[in-house]
Amino acid sequence: MAIAKLTDAERASLGKLLPGWALVAGRDAIQRSFKFGDFNAAFGFMSRVALLAERQDHHPEWFNVWNRVDITLSTHDAGGLSSRDIALAEAIDAVAI
């Protein structure tokens, strides 16, 4: 079954649905940066996200330097943003607290 890209209406609601996430210039993706007290806290967050991603079978692109984790989400099978990205972003936000 093909994964559908987000509709225009779904895209229009992203700002309210996912505060803190932004569209990535030049590609159909969303991105958010997270900052933690130290490397240990950032790595713990990455571990929690890794478990979420495995359960959802949807894996983020990410970059980590010391206390910062930058996450980009896009559904490669759909060729851009899909409901899978929204679901993972919501789950990530929930474990970032």
Secondary structure as the mmCIF struct_conf table of DSSP 4:
data_model
#
loop_
_struct_conf.conf_type_id
_struct_conf.id
_struct_conf.beg_label_comp_id
_struct_conf.beg_label_asym_id
_struct_conf.beg_label_seq_id
_struct_conf.end_label_comp_id
_struct_conf.end_label_asym_id
_struct_conf.end_label_seq_id
HELX_LH_PP_P HELX_LH_PP_P1 ALA A 2 ALA A 4
STRN STRN1 LYS A 5 LYS A 5
HELX_LH_PP_P HELX_LH_PP_P2 LEU A 6 THR A 7
HELX_RH_AL_P HELX_RH_AL_P1 ASP A 8 ALA A 12
TURN_TY1_P TURN_TY1_P1 SER A 13 SER A 13
HELX_RH_AL_P HELX_RH_AL_P2 LEU A 14 LEU A 17
BEND BEND1 LEU A 18 LEU A 18
TURN_TY1_P TURN_TY1_P2 PRO A 19 GLY A 20
STRN STRN2 ALA A 22 LEU A 23
HELX_LH_PP_P HELX_LH_PP_P3 VAL A 24 VAL A 24
TURN_TY1_P TURN_TY1_P3 ALA A 25 GLY A 26
BEND BEND2 ARG A 27 ASP A 28
STRN STRN3 ILE A 30 LYS A 35
BEND BEND3 GLY A 37 ASP A 38
HELX_RH_AL_P HELX_RH_AL_P3 PHE A 39 GLN A 56
TURN_TY1_P TURN_TY1_P4 ASP A 57 ASP A 57
STRN STRN4 GLU A 61 VAL A 65
TURN_TY1_P TURN_TY1_P5 TRP A 66 ASN A 67
STRN STRN5 ARG A 68 LEU A 73
STRN STRN6 THR A 75 THR A 75
TURN_TY1_P TURN_TY1_P6 HIS A 76 GLY A 79
STRN STRN7 GLY A 80 GLY A 80
STRN STRN8 SER A 82 SER A 82
HELX_RH_AL_P HELX_RH_AL_P4 SER A 83 VAL A 95
#
